[in-house]
Amino acid sequence: MFNKAVMAVGDDVDEMEHLAALLRQEGLAVLKAHDAERALHLIKSLKPDLFLLDVWANGLNSYDLCRWLRTNRHTANTPVIILSAFNTPHARRDALASGADLFLPKANLSTELLRAVQDLLERNGHTQTV
């Protein structure tokens, strides 16, 4: 049984499956949306404990989705991690300016992602170890 849920939003099906597998191994439920519009639809009925957004998701970009999450009263305080293949100061600045709690480059992501998810869930009032 899963205690916490992460919504992963990205258009690369294989990459999302890989991330979902990593997170499930840590005892997290994973809700996947292949574009921002689907994520917005799912958010109406589900309240994930953390959002994991790929910068290049189809449709509404992840920066806009993150801004929307921050203005919605149900998701305003939910942690957001934005992932990008581009590890540039510009990409990092845009992610944080959109309201993300953390920006992570995709290179060598596995260990860093799991550590970040754990940290953000704990800081957001979820004290259970995943």
Long-range contacts (C-beta under 8 A, 24 or more apart in sequence): 2-27, 2-28, 2-29, 3-27, 3-28, 3-128, 3-130, 4-28, 4-29, 4-49, 4-50, 4-121, 4-126, 4-128, 4-130, 5-29, 5-30, 5-31, 5-46, 5-48, 5-49, 5-50, 6-30, 6-31, 6-48, 6-49, 6-50, 6-51, 6-52, 6-117, 7-31, 7-32, 7-33, 7-39, 7-42, 7-43, 7-46, 7-48, 7-50, 7-51, 7-52, 8-32, 8-33, 8-52, 8-54, 9-33, 9-34, 9-35, 9-36, 9-38, 9-39, 9-51, 9-52, 9-53, 9-54, 9-57, 9-62, 9-65, 10-34, 10-52, 10-53, 10-54, 10-56, 10-57, 10-83, 11-35, 11-54, 11-56, 11-57, 11-58, 12-54, 15-54, 15-106, 16-54, 19-52, 19-109, 19-113, 22-110, 22-113, 22-114, 23-114, 23-117, 26-114, 26-117, 26-118, 26-130, 27-130, 28-117, 28-130, 34-58, 35-59, 35-60, 36-60, 36-61, 36-62, 36-64, 36-65, 39-65, 40-65, 40-68, 43-69, 43-72, 43-74, 43-75, 47-74, 47-75, 47-78, 48-78, 49-78, 49-79, 49-121, 49-124, 49-126, 50-78, 50-79, 50-80, 50-81, 50-117, 50-120, 50-121, 50-124, 51-75, 51-78, 51-79, 51-80, 51-81, 52-81, 52-83, 52-113, 52-117, 53-80, 53-81, 53-82, 53-83, 53-100, 54-82, 54-83, 54-84, 55-82, 55-83, 55-84, 55-85, 55-86, 55-91, 55-95, 56-84, 56-85, 62-95, 62-98, 63-94, 63-95, 63-97, 63-98, 64-98, 66-95, 66-98, 66-99, 66-100, 67-98, 67-99, 69-99, 70-98, 70-99, 77-124, 78-124, 79-120, 79-121, 79-123, 79-124, 81-113, 81-116, 81-117, 81-120, 83-109, 83-113
